[in-house]
Amino acid sequence: MKALSMSLLFVLASFVFSSFKPLPAAMTTSTAKFADGTLVGYQIDGTSYAYFFSADLSASSPYPITQISVSRLSGESLAVVGFSGSVVRAPFLHFNINGTATVTFIDNGTTVTKNLTGFIEGGIIE
């Protein structure tokens, strides 16, 4: 029984630690300064973009997004024109987008609008 318990604990710990995905090295400098709020994590959009979310955690739930930073996966920061949305707490200090968050940014002179949903990776970063 003791061996079974230890085996289950080991499998659970392995699952939890393997679920963390490292942030690509090229993007670690893209989040240098956030004026407002707390950096709560990021989302990677397929193979194109990475979105970094800052939220006002002093507000009542859901927490309004105060800033979104957008980068190409190569690490190049893109100019954000506008954004809207809020996040809610998920287990273990992670966050989910509450419904849909919308971000509009400029990529090579083209205005791009993306609707983002789901889980935000990384937990509280700052």
Secondary structure in CASP SS format (residue, H / E / C, confidence):
PFRMAT SS
TARGET T0000
AUTHOR 0000-0000-0000
METHOD secondary structure of the structure
MODEL  1
M C 1.00
K H 1.00
A H 1.00
L H 1.00
S H 1.00
M H 1.00
S H 1.00
L H 1.00
L H 1.00
F H 1.00
V H 1.00
L H 1.00
A H 1.00
S H 1.00
F H 1.00
V H 1.00
F H 1.00
S H 1.00
S C 1.00
F C 1.00
K C 1.00
P C 1.00
L C 1.00
P C 1.00
A H 1.00
A H 1.00
M H 1.00
T C 1.00
T C 1.00
S C 1.00
T C 1.00
A C 1.00
K C 1.00
F C 1.00
A C 1.00
D C 1.00
G C 1.00
T E 1.00
L E 1.00
V E 1.00
G E 1.00
Y E 1.00
Q E 1.00
I E 1.00
D E 1.00
G C 1.00
T C 1.00
S C 1.00
Y E 1.00
A E 1.00
Y E 1.00
F E 1.00
F E 1.00
S E 1.00
A E 1.00
D C 1.00
L C 1.00
S C 1.00
A C 1.00
S C 1.00
S C 1.00
P C 1.00
Y E 1.00
P E 1.00
I E 1.00
T E 1.00
Q E 1.00
I E 1.00
S E 1.00
V E 1.00
S E 1.00
R E 1.00
L C 1.00
S C 1.00
G C 1.00
E C 1.00
S E 1.00
L E 1.00
A E 1.00
V E 1.00
V E 1.00
G E 1.00
F E 1.00
S E 1.00
G C 1.00
S E 1.00
V E 1.00
V E 1.00
R E 1.00
A E 1.00
P H 1.00
F H 1.00
L H 1.00
H E 1.00
F E 1.00
N E 1.00
I E 1.00
N E 1.00
G E 1.00
T E 1.00
A E 1.00
T E 1.00
V E 1.00
T E 1.00
F E 1.00
I E 1.00
D E 1.00
N C 1.00
G C 1.00
T E 1.00
T E 1.00
V E 1.00
T E 1.00
K E 1.00
N E 1.00
L E 1.00
T E 1.00
G E 1.00
F E 1.00
I E 1.00
E E 1.00
G C 1.00
G C 1.00
I C 1.00
I C 1.00
E C 1.00
END
